[in-house]
Amino acid sequence: MPTPVRVTTAVSTVLAAFLEDPEADRYGLDLMRASGHPSGTLYPILLRLQKAGWVQTHWEEIDPAVAGRPARRYYRLTPDGLIQARTELAALQAQLSRALGGQTKAQTA
């Protein structure tokens, strides 16, 4: 059974990075740059998203000696993860809009 995901601010920035190009395979350093999170924040989020069934992973098939670097582990949203990411970010956007709208009305009164 998939683990439920609590969509925090940190998780939402990772989901937004995936949604920049939902069909692309993304690797850790790429996601760190896109989300602004260090590895100690990013990788636990990716693990939670993977356990929830929102992200799938695979290892790059290269010869590290020839490539001159280790193989990369790639991450991509699953079809369900794509739906969930869009839904959660839309809900967050609506919540922020309501909160900011409420502040604006209160400040003008």
C-alpha positions as CSV (number, residue, x, y, z in Angstrom):
1,M,0.0,0.0,0.0
2,P,1.4,3.4,-1.0
3,T,2.5,5.7,1.8
4,P,0.5,9.0,2.0
5,V,2.6,12.1,1.2
6,R,2.4,15.3,3.3
7,V,3.0,18.1,0.8
8,T,5.2,20.5,2.6
9,T,6.9,23.6,1.1
10,A,10.0,21.5,0.4
11,V,8.0,18.7,-1.2
12,S,6.1,21.3,-3.3
13,T,9.3,22.7,-4.7
14,V,10.5,19.3,-5.7
15,L,7.1,18.5,-7.4
16,A,7.3,21.9,-9.2
17,A,10.7,20.9,-10.5
18,F,9.3,17.7,-11.9
19,L,6.4,19.5,-13.5
20,E,8.7,21.8,-15.4
21,D,9.1,18.8,-17.8
22,P,7.0,15.9,-16.6
23,E,8.3,13.5,-19.3
24,A,12.0,14.1,-18.5
25,D,14.2,11.8,-16.4
26,R,15.8,13.9,-13.7
27,Y,18.8,13.0,-11.6
28,G,19.7,14.2,-8.1
29,L,22.0,17.1,-8.9
30,D,19.6,18.4,-11.5
31,L,16.8,18.3,-9.0
32,M,18.9,19.9,-6.3
33,R,19.6,22.8,-8.7
34,A,15.9,23.1,-9.8
35,S,14.5,22.9,-6.2
36,G,17.2,24.7,-4.3
37,H,17.4,21.9,-1.8
38,P,20.6,20.3,-0.6
39,S,21.0,16.5,-0.9
40,G,20.1,15.9,2.7
41,T,16.7,17.5,2.1
42,L,16.1,16.2,-1.5
43,Y,16.8,12.5,-1.2
44,P,14.5,11.9,1.8
45,I,11.7,13.6,-0.2
46,L,12.5,11.5,-3.3
47,L,12.3,8.4,-1.2
48,R,8.9,9.4,0.3
49,L,7.6,10.2,-3.2
50,Q,8.9,6.8,-4.4
51,K,7.3,4.9,-1.5
52,A,4.0,6.7,-2.3
53,G,4.1,5.6,-5.9
54,W,4.5,9.1,-7.2
55,V,8.1,8.7,-8.5
56,Q,9.8,5.8,-10.3
57,T,13.5,5.4,-10.6
58,H,16.1,3.7,-12.7
59,W,19.8,3.6,-13.0
60,E,21.6,5.0,-16.0
61,E,23.2,2.2,-18.1
62,I,26.7,3.5,-18.7
63,D,30.2,2.2,-18.1
64,P,31.5,4.5,-15.4
65,A,35.1,4.1,-16.5
66,V,34.3,5.2,-20.1
67,A,32.0,8.0,-19.0
68,G,34.4,9.2,-16.4
69,R,31.7,9.5,-13.7
70,P,29.4,7.2,-11.7
71,A,26.1,6.1,-13.2
72,R,23.2,8.4,-12.3
73,R,20.0,7.4,-10.7
74,Y,17.1,8.9,-12.7
75,Y,13.7,9.9,-11.2
76,R,10.4,10.6,-13.0
77,L,6.9,11.2,-12.0
78,T,4.6,8.2,-12.5
79,P,1.3,8.8,-14.2
80,D,-0.4,8.8,-10.8
81,G,2.4,11.0,-9.4
82,L,1.8,13.5,-12.2
83,I,-1.9,13.7,-11.4
84,Q,-1.2,14.0,-7.6
85,A,1.5,16.6,-8.1
86,R,-0.7,18.8,-10.3
87,T,-3.6,18.4,-7.9
88,E,-1.5,19.2,-4.8
89,L,0.2,22.2,-6.3
90,A,-3.2,23.6,-7.6
91,A,-4.7,23.2,-4.1
92,L,-1.7,24.9,-2.6
93,Q,-2.0,27.7,-5.1
94,A,-5.7,28.1,-4.3
95,Q,-5.0,28.1,-0.6
96,L,-2.3,30.8,-1.0
97,S,-4.6,32.9,-3.2
98,R,-7.3,32.7,-0.5
99,A,-4.9,33.6,2.2
100,L,-3.4,36.6,0.3
101,G,-6.9,37.7,-0.8
102,G,-8.0,37.7,2.9
103,Q,-5.0,39.8,3.9
104,T,-5.6,42.3,1.2
105,K,-9.2,42.7,2.1
106,A,-8.4,43.0,5.8
107,Q,-5.7,45.6,5.2
108,T,-8.0,47.8,3.0
109,A,-10.8,47.8,5.5
